[in-house]
């Protein structure tokens, strides 16, 4: 299955400018509202709303302290006048192409020319254009409505009409309308105001729809230019689908399809296009991640970058534009230099470095010599605007090409986090690194890379001299080398600081830095536990040591219990024979009672050592949970057993000799079976 993405897919210049304007105001901490949705894309509008941006339909809805952004469609002149009268602070993000139409129709109306507008009279852009006409104005939507317009208004045939079009008007219909205008009108002033981006989209959409079995159109339901793209494709390809997001895709649509073309409206964010391509690829032809999204990411980067003069500087700079300047004065934001042409030159902070926080006074000093590029000169003033970073870029670009050819690892600093990835600067060159190639894991934050030095490879250089890099490929190699070294060197007894990654009923898995080891539940505590969560939780940082390692199967068994926490060690360091201790009765048998001395250590009080008289069973004198004092009468280090006596602390009773003798005989002749059982239970308790 072949998927072809239109090169012109995504934000056009005007939409990008408007959207960037709003995001910049948000970043500056301003309260923002837009006059109508900033673009016809509900997902992006929702994102802005989540950041506090309000959508208003009237200037009077603007609250104190808010900045009103005029969207790319533009507004009638009366709206701007009203905003000024109400002292509403505005930022005009009207698309320059739309603003040009405003100027055309306003001049025509001033001359008394009737204005004809090709477009949808209900569309905000057309409403805005009408609002700049003080005289006669008419709107037509296609060839038929244009001919009807002339029939209903025959006076127009004698007038020198001014004709413009909505920037997103259908190009084919416009061509037909031009023929009609030239046929009926005398000297019409016809202005081709369909946006170049719109024209290119429609042309490319038509070509793709003729070559593919199916077409997918991405864009908002209310987007005029997206609807027109759908119409263009639908005329050529019967299997055409209009979607807003990837969630609307289904495998059924692609049944029996060998090739798919994908186009997107001018108000469709790159992230949505990327997700659609990724989803389609997974449905139709699963491949590795980079192959899925490279084309879209590349395109989004081209749209995001605002380096108007960069490509020109690489293509057209010659030796006459390269100069050496000597620093004569430095301020935090500007450098003044003398250079060989006898002119005074200025280097702004932006043209010195990509670092927006740079303090030039800390970078250069008077007398330093700099290699510079002349950007423009003012012969009247005898000054020139110079650039160091563009000079560096020329040399840096050669390094980029060489690095790509040799698969060399470059080092750069992440200067900014942008939509779809990050930008790293190396040797004065901006390299875009897609989100999918920026970190080792998708869950890692891109923000953590800001201002960090990173290593990366150049994986692509496109025709517009834009470099795309990958941090992930370098990290994966490093991880592979580290893992190889890890398994070569790991040995029993090695200690690690790890993070608990997951828990199971039989133990805890610990991340040792890319490799997992397991601590069995029996190794988590000296005491008996039912679940690992009684000792550790996911996310805990713990100290462990290697108990066993199988390098062939890549398995590691870890220990967590510390020797100094061993209850028997603690007991031996604290108590000795003849010590009197306070104990708690924890269980009883026919031959005695077990008492808790410290957590993990229980001692046996034989039935003969419970009282200073003969008793039939331990329950006659003791109950579980009862606290009593007892004397340590024996410690068996080998078998880890402790014998206790309550009787040793009691006053002896006056007894008949025969009774005493009989009692001693009972104790001395305890059955062999009883002793074995006692030893077995005592051993189990100690363990």
C-alpha positions in Angstrom: 0.0 0.0 0.0 1.4 3.4 -1.0 0.6 6.6 0.9 1.4 10.0 -0.7 1.2 13.1 1.4 0.8 16.5 -0.4 3.9 18.7 0.0 1.6 21.7 0.7 -0.3 20.0 3.5 -0.7 21.9 6.7 -0.7 25.5 7.9 -0.4 28.3 5.3 1.7 31.4 6.1 -1.3 33.5 7.2 -2.7 30.8 9.5 0.6 30.0 11.0 1.3 33.7 11.7 -2.0 34.1 13.5 -1.6 30.9 15.6 2.0 31.8 16.5 0.8 35.2 17.5 -1.7 33.8 20.0 0.8 31.3 21.5 3.4 34.0 21.8 1.1 36.1 23.8 0.2 33.2 26.0 3.9 32.5 26.6 4.3 36.1 27.6 1.6 35.7 30.3 -1.0 37.8 28.6 -4.8 37.3 28.8 -5.9 36.6 25.3 -9.2 36.4 23.4 -9.9 36.0 19.7 -12.6 37.5 17.6 -14.1 34.2 16.5 -12.1 30.9 16.5 -8.5 31.8 15.5 -8.7 29.0 12.8 -11.3 26.5 11.7 -9.8 23.6 13.6 -11.7 22.5 16.7 -8.7 20.6 18.2 -6.4 23.6 18.1 -9.1 25.9 19.4 -9.7 23.5 22.3 -6.0 23.5 23.1 -6.0 27.3 23.2 -9.1 27.3 25.4 -7.3 25.0 27.8 -4.6 27.7 28.0 -7.2 30.3 28.9 -7.8 31.8 25.5 -11.5 33.0 25.1 -13.4 33.2 21.9 -15.6 36.2 21.6 -18.0 37.2 18.8 -18.2 40.9 19.6 -15.6 43.6 20.5 -17.8 44.5 23.5 -17.3 41.1 25.1 -13.6 41.8 25.7 -12.8 42.1 29.4 -10.4 44.5 31.0 -6.8 43.4 30.7 -7.4 41.2 27.7 -5.8 41.5 24.4 -8.0 40.9 21.4 -6.4 39.0 18.5 -7.9 39.6 15.0 -7.7 36.3 13.2 -6.2 35.7 9.7 -9.6 36.1 8.0 -9.6 39.8 8.9 -12.6 42.0 9.9 -14.6 44.9 8.6 -12.9 48.3 9.1 -15.8 49.3 11.4 -14.8 46.6 13.9 -11.3 48.0 14.2 -12.8 51.5 14.7 -15.1 50.2 17.4 -12.3 48.5 19.2 -10.3 51.7 19.1 -13.3 53.6 20.5 -13.7 51.2 23.4 -9.9 51.4 24.1 -9.6 47.6 23.5 -6.0 46.6 23.0 -5.8 44.6 19.7 -3.2 42.6 17.8 -4.0 42.4 14.1 -3.1 38.9 12.8 -5.0 39.4 9.5 -3.3 37.4 6.7 -1.2 39.8 4.6 -2.9 38.4 1.5 -6.3 39.3 2.9 -5.1 42.7 4.0 -4.0 43.3 0.4 -7.5 42.6 -0.8 -8.8 45.1 1.8 -6.5 47.7 0.3 -7.6 46.9 -3.2 -11.3 47.2 -2.6 -11.0 50.3 -0.5 -9.1 52.1 -3.2 -11.6 50.9 -5.8 -14.6 52.1 -3.7 -12.9 55.5 -3.2 -12.8 55.8 -7.0 -16.4 54.9 -7.3 -15.9 51.5 -8.8 -18.4 48.7 -8.1 -16.6 45.8 -6.3 -17.3 42.2 -7.2 -16.1 39.5 -4.8 -15.9 35.8 -5.8 -16.6 33.8 -2.6 -19.0 32.8 0.1 -20.9 35.8 1.3 -21.4 34.2 4.7 -17.6 33.5 5.2 -15.9 35.7 7.7 -13.1 36.7 5.2 -15.7 37.9 2.6 -17.6 39.7 5.3 -14.4 41.4 6.3 -13.6 42.4 2.6 -17.1 43.8 2.2 -16.5 45.9 5.4 -13.7 47.8 3.6 -16.0 48.8 0.7 -17.9 52.1 1.1 -19.7 51.8 -2.3 -21.5 49.3 -4.4 -20.4 45.7 -3.7 -21.7 42.3 -4.9 -20.7 38.7 -4.1 -20.9 35.7 -6.5 -20.0 32.1 -5.7 -19.7 30.5 -9.2 -20.1 31.0 -12.9 -23.9 30.8 -12.8 -24.3 33.3 -10.0 -21.9 35.7 -11.8 -24.0 35.6 -15.0 -27.2 36.1 -12.9 -25.6 39.0 -11.3 -25.0 40.7 -14.6 -28.6 39.9 -15.7 -30.0 41.5 -12.5 -27.6 44.5 -12.6 -27.1 45.4 -16.2 -25.5 48.7 -15.2 -22.4 46.7 -14.2 -21.7 45.9 -17.8 -21.0 49.6 -18.4 -18.9 50.1 -15.3 -15.2 49.6 -14.8 -15.7 47.0 -12.1 -13.1 45.9 -9.6 -13.1 42.1 -9.1 -11.3 40.2 -6.3 -11.7 36.7 -4.9 -11.7 35.1 -1.5 -8.2 33.8 -0.9 -9.5 30.2 -0.7 -11.8 30.4 -3.8 -11.8 27.4 -6.2 -9.1 28.1 -8.8 -10.9 26.3 -11.6 -14.2 28.2 -11.0 -12.2 31.4 -10.9 -10.6 30.8 -14.3 -14.1 30.3 -15.8 -15.4 33.4 -14.1 -12.5 35.4 -15.5 -13.6 34.5 -19.0 -17.2 35.6 -18.2 -16.0 38.9 -16.8 -13.8 39.6 -19.9 -16.8 38.7 -22.1 -19.4 40.9 -20.4 -17.4 43.8 -18.9 -15.7 46.8 -20.3 -12.2 47.2 -18.9 -12.7 45.2 -15.7 -9.9 45.5 -13.1 -9.5 41.8 -12.2 -7.2 40.9 -9.3 -6.1 37.3 -8.9 -6.2 37.2 -5.1 -6.5 33.5 -4.5 -3.7 32.7 -2.1 -0.7 31.0 -3.7 -0.8 28.3 -1.0 -4.5 27.7 -1.8 -3.7 27.5 -5.5 -0.9 25.1 -4.9 -3.0 22.9 -2.6 -5.8 22.7 -5.1 -3.5 21.9 -8.0 -1.7 19.3 -6.0 -4.9 17.8 -4.8 -6.2 17.5 -8.3 -3.0 15.7 -9.4 -3.1 13.3 -6.5 -6.7 12.5 -6.8 -6.1 11.5 -10.5 -3.3 9.2 -9.5 -4.6 7.4 -6.4 -7.4 4.9 -5.6 -8.5 6.9 -2.6 -8.1 10.4 -1.1 -8.1 11.5 2.5 -8.8 15.2 3.2 -7.8 16.4 6.7 -9.3 19.6 8.1 -12.1 21.2 10.1 -15.7 20.7 9.1 -16.1 24.5 8.8 -12.9 25.2 7.0 -13.7 26.7 3.6 -10.4 25.8 1.9 -10.7 22.2 3.2 -14.1 21.9 1.8 -12.8 23.1 -1.6 -10.0 20.5 -1.4 -12.6 17.8 -0.8 -14.7 19.0 -3.8 -11.6 19.0 -6.1 -10.6 15.5 -5.0 -14.2 14.2 -5.1 -14.6 15.2 -8.7 -11.6 13.0 -9.7 -11.7 10.2 -7.1 -15.0 8.6 -6.0 -13.4 7.2 -2.8 -12.7 10.5 -1.0 -13.0 10.9 2.8 -13.1 14.2 4.8 -11.9 13.8 8.4 -10.9 16.1 11.2 -8.7 13.6 13.2 -7.2 10.1 12.9 -10.0 8.7 15.1 -12.3 8.9 12.1 -10.2 6.4 10.0 -11.3 2.8 9.6 -9.9 -0.2 7.8 -13.1 -0.6 5.8 -12.5 2.6 3.9 -9.2 1.2 2.5 -10.6 -2.1 1.4 -9.5 -2.8 -2.2 -7.3 0.3 -2.3 -3.6 0.1 -3.5 -2.7 3.8 -3.2 -3.9 6.7 -1.1 -3.3 10.4 -1.4 -3.5 12.7 1.6 -4.1 16.4 1.6 -4.8 18.9 4.4 -6.4 22.3 4.7 -4.5 25.4 5.5 -5.8 25.4 9.1 -4.8 21.8 9.9 -2.0 21.5 12.5 1.0 19.4 11.6 0.5 17.2 14.7 -2.9 16.1 13.4 -1.5 15.4 9.9 1.3 13.4 11.5 -1.2 11.3 13.6 -3.4 10.6 10.6 -0.4 9.4 8.5 0.8 7.3 11.4 -2.6 5.7 11.9 -3.0 5.0 8.2 0.4 3.4 8.1 -0.5 1.2 11.0 -3.8 0.2 9.3 -2.4 -0.4 5.9 1.3 -1.2 6.0 3.0 -1.3 9.5 6.6 -0.2 9.3 9.2 1.2 11.6 8.2 4.5 13.3 10.6 6.8 11.5 9.4 5.7 8.1 5.8 6.4 9.2 6.2 10.0 10.0 9.3 11.4 8.4 7.6 13.2 5.6 5.0 14.9 7.8 7.6 15.9 10.5 9.8 17.3 7.8 7.0 19.4 6.4 5.9 20.7 9.9 9.4 21.8 10.5 9.5 23.7 7.3 6.4 25.5 8.3 7.5 26.2 11.8 10.9 27.7 10.9 11.0 31.4 10.3 14.4 31.9 8.8 13.5 34.1 5.9 17.1 34.9 4.9 18.9 31.7 5.8 18.5 29.8 2.5 19.2 33.0 0.5 22.4 33.6 2.5 23.6 30.1 1.7 22.8 30.3 -1.9 23.7 33.8 -2.8 26.4 35.0 -0.4 29.8 35.7 -2.1 33.2 36.8 -0.9 32.2 40.4 -1.2 29.7 40.0 1.6 32.2 38.4 4.0 34.1 40.8 6.2 36.2 41.0 9.3 35.0 43.5 11.9 36.9 44.8 15.0 34.7 45.4 18.1 34.7 49.0 19.2 31.8 49.0 21.5 29.6 46.3 23.3 26.2 46.5 25.0 24.2 43.5 26.3 22.1 43.5 23.1 24.3 45.0 20.4 27.9 45.1 19.1 29.4 48.0 17.2 32.3 47.2 14.8 34.6 48.8 12.3 35.2 46.8 9.2 37.3 46.9 6.1 34.8 48.8 3.9 35.2 51.9 6.1 31.7 51.6 7.4 30.3 51.2 10.9 28.6 47.9 11.4 26.0 46.7 14.0 25.6 43.1 15.1 22.4 42.5 17.2 22.2 39.7 19.8 19.9 37.8 17.4 22.4 38.0 14.6 25.3 37.0 16.9 23.8 33.8 18.3 20.6 31.7 18.4 20.8 31.9 22.2 18.0 34.3 23.1 19.3 34.9 26.6 22.8 35.8 25.5 24.6 38.8 27.2 27.0 40.1 24.5 29.1 41.9 27.1 30.1 38.4 28.4 30.8 37.1 24.9 33.1 39.7 23.3 35.2 42.6 24.3 36.6 45.7 22.6 39.3 44.8 20.1 38.0 41.3 19.3 37.9 40.4 15.6 34.8 38.8 14.3 34.0 37.0 11.0 30.8 38.6 9.7 28.3 38.7 6.8 26.9 41.9 5.5 23.1 41.6 5.5 22.2 45.1 4.3 23.8 48.6 4.1 22.6 52.1 4.5 24.9 54.3 2.4 23.1 57.5 3.5 23.8 56.7 7.1 27.1 55.0 6.5 26.1 51.9 8.5 25.6 48.2 7.9 23.7 45.4 9.6 26.0 42.4 10.1 25.6 38.8 11.2 28.0 36.5 12.8 25.6 33.5 13.1 24.9 33.5 9.4 28.7 33.5 8.7 29.0 30.6 11.1 26.1 28.9 9.3 27.9 28.8 6.0 30.9 27.0 7.5 28.5 25.0 9.7 26.5 23.8 6.8 29.5 22.1 5.2 30.0 20.3 8.5 26.4 19.2 8.5 26.7 17.7 5.0 30.0 16.0 5.9 28.4 14.6 9.1 25.5 13.2 7.1 27.8 11.5 4.6 30.1 10.0 7.3 27.3 9.1 9.8 29.2 11.3 12.3 27.9 12.2 15.7 27.5 16.0 16.3 27.2 17.9 19.5 24.8 20.8 19.9 22.6 22.6 22.4 18.8 22.4 22.4 17.8 26.0 21.9 14.0 25.6 21.9 11.1 23.2 22.1 8.8 23.6 19.1 5.7 21.9 17.9 6.6 18.4 16.9 10.1 18.3 18.4 13.1 20.3 19.4 15.7 22.5 17.6 19.4 22.0 18.4 22.1 24.4 17.3 25.5 23.1 16.2 28.2 25.2 14.5 25.6 27.9 14.0 23.1 25.6 12.2 19.6 24.9 13.4 18.8 21.2 13.3 15.3 20.0 13.8 14.9 16.8 15.8 11.4 15.3 15.7 9.8 14.2 18.9 10.1 10.6 17.8 13.9 11.0 17.5 14.5 13.3 20.4 14.4 10.9 23.4 15.0 7.3 24.1 11.4 6.8 25.3 8.2 8.4 24.1 7.3 9.2 27.7 10.4 11.3 28.2 9.7 15.1 28.4 11.0 17.3 25.6 11.1 20.2 28.0 13.9 18.5 29.9 16.1 18.9 26.8 15.8 22.7 26.8 19.3 24.3 27.0 20.9 20.9 27.3 23.9 19.8 25.3 23.0 16.7 23.2 24.7 14.3 20.8 22.9 13.5 17.5 23.2 12.3 13.9 22.0 14.0 10.8 19.4 11.6 9.3 18.1 13.8 6.5 18.9 17.0 4.6 16.0 18.2 2.5 15.9 20.2 -0.7 15.4 23.5 1.3 18.7 23.1 3.1 17.0 22.0 6.3 18.7 19.4 8.5 16.8 16.8 10.5 18.6 14.9 13.2 18.2 12.0 15.7 19.3 12.0 19.3 17.6 8.6 19.8 19.9 6.7 17.4 22.9 7.9 19.4 21.3 7.1 22.7 20.4 3.6 21.5 24.0 2.9 20.4 25.3 4.2 23.8 22.7 2.0 25.6 23.8 -1.0 23.6 27.4 -0.4 24.4 26.6 0.1 28.1 24.5 -3.1 28.2 27.3 -5.1 26.6 29.8 -3.7 29.2 27.3 -4.3 32.0 26.8 -8.0 31.2 30.6 -8.4 30.8 31.4 -7.0 34.1 28.5 -7.8 36.4 29.4 -10.3 39.2 27.8 -11.8 42.3 28.1 -9.4 45.2 28.0 -6.2 43.1 25.9 -3.5 44.7 23.5 -1.2 42.8 21.1 1.6 43.5 18.0 0.8 41.5 14.4 1.9 41.1 11.5 -0.5 41.8 9.8 -0.9 38.4 7.0 -3.4 39.1 5.7 -5.7 41.8 4.4 -9.3 41.5 3.1 -11.8 44.0 6.5 -13.4 44.2 8.8 -10.4 44.3 9.9 -7.0 43.0 11.6 -6.1 39.7 14.2 -3.4 40.0 15.6 -1.2 37.2 19.4 -1.2 37.6 19.8 1.4 34.8 18.3 -0.2 31.7 18.5 -3.8 33.0 16.0 -5.4 35.3 16.8 -7.7 38.2 14.4 -9.5 40.5 14.3 -9.5 44.3 12.4 -12.6 45.5 9.8 -12.0 48.2 11.9 -14.0 50.6 14.8 -11.6 50.0 12.8 -8.5 50.8 12.5 -8.9 54.5 13.9 -11.0 57.4 10.3 -11.3 58.6 7.6 -13.3 56.8 5.5 -11.1 54.5 2.6 -11.8 52.3 3.1 -9.2 49.6 6.2 -7.2 48.4 4.2 -4.0 48.8 4.6 -4.4 52.6 8.3 -3.5 52.1 8.7 -1.5 48.8 6.5 0.4 46.3 6.9 1.1 42.6 9.1 4.1 42.2 11.1 3.5 45.4 14.9 3.9 45.1 16.6 1.0 46.9 20.0 -0.5 47.5 20.4 -4.1 46.2 23.2 -6.6 45.6 23.6 -9.4 43.1 22.9 -12.8 44.6 23.1 -14.8 41.3 23.4 -13.9 37.6 22.7 -16.0 34.4 24.5 -14.1 31.6 23.3 -16.5 28.9 19.6 -15.9 29.8 20.3 -12.3 30.9 18.7 -12.9 34.3 19.7 -11.3 37.6 18.6 -12.4 41.1 19.0 -9.6 43.7 19.2 -9.4 47.4 17.7 -6.6 49.5 17.9 -7.8 53.1 20.9 -6.3 55.0 23.0 -8.5 57.3 22.9 -5.9 60.0 19.1 -6.2 60.0 19.2 -9.9 60.5 17.0 -10.5 63.6 19.4 -13.2 64.9 22.4 -10.8 64.6 20.4 -8.1 66.4 19.5 -10.6 69.1 23.0 -11.8 69.7 24.3 -8.2 69.8 21.7 -7.4 72.5 21.0 -10.5 74.7 22.9 -13.3 76.4 22.1 -16.3 78.6 20.8 -15.3 82.1 19.2 -12.0 80.7 15.7 -11.4 81.8 13.5 -10.2 78.9 9.9 -9.1 78.5 8.3 -11.3 75.9 4.9 -11.8 74.2 3.2 -15.2 73.9 2.5 -15.8 70.2 1.5 -19.5 70.1 1.2 -22.6 72.2 1.7 -26.3 71.8 1.2 -29.3 74.0 4.8 -29.1 75.1 5.1 -25.4 75.8 4.6 -21.9 74.5 6.5 -19.7 72.0 7.2 -16.1 73.0 8.3 -13.2 70.8 11.5 -11.7 72.1 12.1 -9.3 69.2 10.5 -9.2 65.7 11.8 -12.3 63.9 13.0 -14.2 67.1 10.8 -16.4 69.1 11.9 -18.4 72.1 10.4 -21.7 73.5 9.2 -21.8 77.1 8.9 -25.5 77.7 5.9 -26.6 79.7 8.2 -27.5 82.6 9.5 -23.9 82.7 6.1 -22.1 82.7 5.3 -22.5 86.4 6.8 -23.7 89.7 4.2 -26.4 89.8 3.0 -29.1 87.6 0.6 -28.0 84.9 -1.3 -30.2 82.4 -1.1 -27.7 79.5 0.4 -24.2 78.8 -3.1 -22.7 78.5 -3.5 -23.3 82.3 -1.1 -20.4 82.9 -0.7 -18.4 79.7 -2.8 -16.9 76.9 -1.7 -15.7 73.4 -0.9 -12.0 73.4 0.0 -12.0 77.1 3.2 -10.2 78.1 5.4 -11.9 80.6 9.0 -11.7 81.9 11.2 -14.7 81.2 14.9 -15.6 81.6 17.1 -16.7 78.7 18.4 -20.1 79.8 20.0 -21.3 76.6 21.0 -20.0 73.1 21.8 -22.4 70.2 23.7 -20.3 67.6 24.0 -23.2 65.1 20.3 -24.1 65.1 19.3 -20.5 65.9 17.1 -21.4 68.9 16.4 -19.7 72.2 15.1 -21.4 75.4 13.2 -19.3 78.0 12.1 -19.9 81.5 9.4 -18.2 83.6 9.8 -20.7 86.4 13.4 -19.5 86.9 12.0 -16.1 88.1 9.4 -17.6 90.5 9.8 -18.3 94.2 10.1 -22.1 94.8 7.1 -23.7 96.5 7.4 -25.8 99.7 6.9 -29.3 98.4 7.0 -32.8 99.7 10.2 -34.6 98.6 8.2 -37.2 96.8 6.3 -34.6 94.7 9.5 -32.9 93.8 11.1 -36.1 92.7 8.0 -37.1 90.7 7.9 -33.8 88.9 11.6 -34.0 88.0 11.0 -37.4 86.6 8.2 -36.1 84.4 10.4 -33.4 83.0 13.4 -35.7 82.6 11.4 -38.4 80.7 9.8 -36.1 78.1 9.0 -38.3 75.1 11.4 -38.5 72.2 8.5 -37.7 69.9 7.7 -34.5 71.9 11.3 -33.2 71.7 11.4 -33.8 67.9 8.2 -32.0 67.4 9.4 -29.1 69.6 12.6 -28.9 67.6 10.8 -28.9 64.3 8.4 -26.1 65.3 11.1 -24.1 66.9 13.2 -24.4 63.7 10.2 -23.3 61.6 9.6 -20.3 63.9 13.2 -19.2 63.8 13.2 -19.4 60.0 
